[in-house]
Amino acid sequence: MKYFTDANSAEGYVSLQKENLIGIEKVYHLKSPNDNLVHELLEQISLTLVPRCLTPEYIYSAFNPDFLSGLIIRERAIAFMSGEVVADDAQVTCLISVYNRLTIMKNMSKIERKVADMSWFYQIMYEHFNEALRIHEEWEKIYIDQIDFEKANQFMNDLVSQLFNTRIPASGTKSQLVYRFFGTSTPEGLRDFIPELTSGLKRYFIKGRPGSGKSTLMKEVVKKATHLGYDVDVYHCALDPKSLDMVVVPELSFCMFDATAPHEYDAVFTNDEIIDTYSAFINEGTDERYADVLEEIEVKYKDQIRLAIEAMKEGHRCRAMLNDIYSEALIPEKFNEVLAELVACIPLVDKN
């Protein structure tokens, strides 16, 4: 399983790492200024799990979606994480010892400049994401004002009742909820792992417009599942962390997610179903009546997203330069020592 637990959002950097560690007894926190090092360590650790038939969860970084930022082995109730220290009893492993100190000192002024430049570009990125969300809320308001709330409530109640009309009991007496992010923005567009995360599940694709009740519907599903005691995987929107983009109820083998742009998906399997909230309870003709203002809002929104991505690209470029500096200072023998120590921390006995 692959997913994200952090995001570069309209609220700035947001992490759901702690909310994703439900049931984990031991957390090893990898503290490093180098994304490459963390990724390589986690990748090497994951390779040692294959002969032991352990199935890890791969957590990827919002700053570099090609790099691992965490690894969870739920069978052993253990996690290896990076970024902010969120677990109160986490064992912190400082990885600065794997670098040649003289090489780092020699490049310290360059490192400090790149860190400052990176932070500046990311701040600009967050400002544009924040403005994009403000504009998106204007977009949403047009459709919210056109909702037939009587129809909407009936539609949602009927659908939720249908989803939970089952004889499959919840496995526990109390729901366990884990919180993650649906995807992350990159200079090349939104990145997500939807095909992997939804494989083997009954999939409901929610189509609609901004403000047409997609997130509200998913919140109702979470509420009902929790009331009945089912575990739920909750995936938040990377731009607006208060909004939901996907929910998964593993015990009932179904998921529901926002399948509209920028993460547009279409039904491909015979049991996929499309839920169109616009057709279900938005007043007919809304798109046509507000065509001009909607087009203007969409242009402004996309412009802010473009400016945010441009700043992100520059921030990522600075980050890559920092990674290169630290990678050149790596002492391979020290890396192997740390790797062996971390692998030795994985319990031999299943915790379940």
Secondary structure, DSSP 8 states (H G I E B T S, - for coil): -EEESEEEETTEEEE-TGGG-TT--EEEEEE-S-HHHHHHHHHHHHHHHGGGT---EEEE-SS-TTSEEEEEEGGGTEEEE-SS--STT-EEEEGGGGB-HHHHHHTHHHHHHHHHHHHHHHHHHHHHHHHHHHHHHHHHHHHHTTB-HHHHHHHHHHHHHHHT--S---SSSS--EEEEESEEEETTEEEE-HHHHTTTSEEEEEE--TTSSHHHHHHHHHHHHHHHT--EEEEE-SS-TTSEEEEEEGGGTEEEEE-STTS-----STT-EEEEHHHHHB-TTHHHHTHHHHHHHHHHHHHHHHHHHHHHHHHHHHHHHHHHHHHHTB-HHHHHHHHHHHHTTS-SS---
